[in-house]
């Protein structure tokens, strides 16, 4: 998301990405690498950040691997640094639903400092290729990126969009706006600095109301602010009368969904690559947005949404 996922960074999006960590955040102490179940292929621990979109995708991973004879389990946590530590998975974690820009930026800044030259671009393959040496050193393999992209994005009310003729961020060039966003937005090139430096928008104030939070949406709805920060797969925008603006100058790095796997574990379980790559090929930004809406708007359970999708796609 880089909020959540973006250094993030993104993304269920309208559900908040601040996620308090689940019970048992100390993953390093959990011996999930041993075969504690009856499945003949052994145990696999799936971790990741605890918000709606990852809950859905992690459940997909779990159900697919269980169906193939693994004993999969999921333990989601509050922030990336819990399961990444100093840029490496703990021995107890084998698999994580990740985002290209999020994990590459995290590894880069963890290894090379906060001011390190960015490795990410708006292209997923380029970003992964640029981080190849770093990923190898950290023992992490990134499988195929999905076409499903969940980047940070800015929204306005439908009324504002129609009245001002605003459908993309460049339409706001020279306009004065208040922005409701995450606390670290103002100084980030993919957020506040991008709005001012790349788009020429006069941001008169940043309201630190969180990422895609209820307060952000209320602020925009009440016209306290004109721009709010969410993600491209937010499934609640239409129901709230909001419109995403196109990032036509591409200030966002690629945030394609991508499986991040322990390289050592993958070498012993090579069939996992095909299983997860098939899933990535089935996911799109559009269907992921719909799945997020089923959880965040319709209040369906992530595991039920995941199962229905896998069955519909012939993957389960």
N, C-alpha and C positions, 0 to 999 in steps of 0.2 A: 502498500500500500505502500520523504519516506516516513510516513506515519505508521502505524501498525507495521505494517509491511513496508512501506517506503521507509524509508528510514526513519518507513513506513513504515512507511509508509508507510487503502485503502482502503475494506472492504468490503459483511452484510450490512448489510450495508446499512440500511438505515438503522439497524441495530447498532449500538455503540461499540466502538472498537477499543474502548478503554478497558474492558474486561478484567475484572479482578481475577487473580490467578486461582485456578482450581485447587482443591485440596490435594496435597501431595506434590507441590511444585518442585521438590528436590528430586529431580529425575535421576541424578547421578547415583543415588543410593539404591535405586530400584533394579534388581537383577532380572531385567526383562529379557536378557539375551539367552537365558536358559530355557529349555523346553519344559514348561510347567503344565502344558495341556496335553490332551490326548491326540492332537493332530500330528500327523507323521512328519510334517515339514518344519516343525519347531515354532517357537514363539517369536512374535515381532511386535515391538512397541512403536506406535504411531504417536507423535507429538505435534505441536503446532500452537498457534495463537488462538485463544478462546473467544471467537466471535462467530456469528451465524454461518457465514460462508464457509469458513474452515470446518465448522462442525459438520456441515453437509458433506464436504469433500473428504474429510477424514473418515466419515462413516462409509463413504463409497470405497475407500481404500480397504477398510476393515472387512466389509462384506465381500469384496472381490477376493481378498486373500484368504478369508475363511473358506470360501467356496473352493479354493484351490488347495486346501489341506493345511494351511497355516493356522496357528493359534494367535490371531491378531487381537490387539487391545489398543484403546485410545486413551491418552492422557493429555488433555489440552491445558495450556498454562496462559498466564497473563501477557507475557512479553517475550520477544524473540531471544533475548539474552538468557532466559531461563534454560532453554533447550540448546542454545548455541554456546553458552559460556564464553570462552575466549576465542570463539570462531570455530569450534569443533563440537560435534555431537558427543554427549556422554555415552559410555558403553551401553547404557540401557536403552538408547533410542536408535532405531534403525531407519525410520522413514518419517518425512514431514511434508505436508502440503505447503508449498512455498510460492513465492512470487519472484520473478526474475530480478527485477530491480531491487526488491527488498533484501533478498539474500546476498546479492552481489555487492550492493552498497554496504551492508552490514559487515561482510567479510573484509571488504576493502578498508573501511574506516577502522575496524577493530585491529587489523594488521598494520595499516600504514598511517593511521591518525585521522582526526576529524577533517583536516585540510587536504587530504589525499586527492590527487587528480581523479575525477570520476571515471569509472570503467563502464558505466551504463550509458546507453543511447536509447532512442525510441524503438530500436530494433532488438527483438529478443535474442536472435541468434548471434548478433554482433556482441551483445552484452555478455552472453555466456562464453563466447569465444575469448573475449578480452580477459575474462576471469579464470581461464582454463588452468593456468599455473597455480593460482591461489587455491582453487577448488581441489586440485590434486594434492597440494601440500596439506590441506585440511582434511583429506580423506573423505570428501563429499563428491558424489556424482549427481549431476542434474540430468534427468531424462528428457524426453521430448517436451518442449513448451506447448501448451494448449493455445488454440486460437482465442480462448476466453481470456479477456484482459480486464483487470480490475485496477484502474489507476485512480488517483485522486482527481476530483472534478469539482467544478463550481456550478452552482445552480441559482436560479432566480425564480420569482413567482411567474406563473403563466401570464398574469395580468401585466407585469413589468415587461416581459418578453414581447407581448403583443403591442403594448402601448409605445415602447421604445424601439421596436424592430430589432431586438437583440436575440440572436441565435448562436453566436460564437463570441469568444472572449475579445477578439479584435474589434468587435462592434462597440466595445466600451472604451476604446482609445480616447484619451483626453477627458473622460468622464470621471467625476468625483464619486466615490462609493465608500461605504463602510462594509467591512468583511467580517463575517462570523466564522471562526475557524478554530483549529487546534492551537494549543498554546505556543507551539514552536513555529507557526506558519510564517510569521513576519520576515524572518531572516533566511528562509529556505528558497533555493532557486526554483523548486518545483511548486512553490506556493507564493508567498508574498513578494519576494524579490522578482519572481517571474512575472507576476502581474504588473509590477511597476517598471522593471527594466526591459522586459521583452514586449509587453503589450501596451506600455505607456498609459496605464490606468492610474489615476490619482487616488490612492487609497488613503483616506483621511483618518481612518481609525481601524485597528484590528480588535475585535472583541474575542477574548480567549474563552470560547464557550464549548470547546471540545471538537471531536471529529464526528460529523454526522449525528450529533446528539439531538435530543428533543429540544434543548435550548437553542441550538443553531437553527433548527427549522422554525421555532417560534419567533426568533429574532427576525428572520427573513419574512415570515408571514405578517408580522406586525410592522414591517418596514423600518424597524430599528436599524437593520442592515439591508443592503441590497444583494450582496453575494454571500452564499453559504457554501461550506466545504463538505463534500460527501465523496462517494466513489461512483465509478461508471456502472457498477452492477447493483446500485441501490434499487431495490424492488418496490420502494414505497413512494417514489417521487410523484407519479401520476395521481395516486390517491390523495396526496397532500397538495395537489395543484401547483407543483414545481416543475421546472424545465432545466435539464442539463445544458450547459453551454459548451460548444465544441472547442477543444484545445487546438485551434487551427495553426498555431505556431509551435506546437509540440514541445512544451516545456516539461512534460512528464516523461520520465524514463519508462522503458518497457516494463509492464507489470503483468505479464502473462502468467497464468497458473502453471506451476511446474513441480514435479515430484523431486524432492531432494532426498538422496539415499546414502546411507553409509556405504562407501566403496568396498570396504572389507566384507560387509554382509552381502552386498549385491554379487560379489564374486562367488560366494557360496550358494547364492540363490538367483541365478541368472534368468529364470523364468519370470521373475517379478517385472523385469523391464518390459516385456511384451504385454503383460497384464495391464500395467499402468499407462503405457503408451497408447493402448487401445482406448482407455478412458479419456486421456488427454485429447485424442482425435475426435471424440464424441462431444466434448464440451465446447460451447461457444459463448461469447459474451451475452447473446440474447437468451439462450436457455439457462445460463447461470443466473442471470437477472430474474428470470421467472421462478427458478428454484428458490432464490433468496426471498422473493415476495411471498412464496408459500409459507415460509417460516416466519418472516417478520410481519407480514400483514395477516395471513390466514391462520397463523399460530399452529401450523402443522409441525410435527416432530422432525428434526433433521434426519434421523435414521429412516423414517417412513418416506420422506421426500427422496432421500438417496436411493432407497430400494426401488421405488417406483420408476425413477429415472433409469437405473441400471437394467431393470426388466424391460422397459420400453425400448431401450437401445440394443437389446439382445446381448448384453454383457453379463447378465446374471441368470 
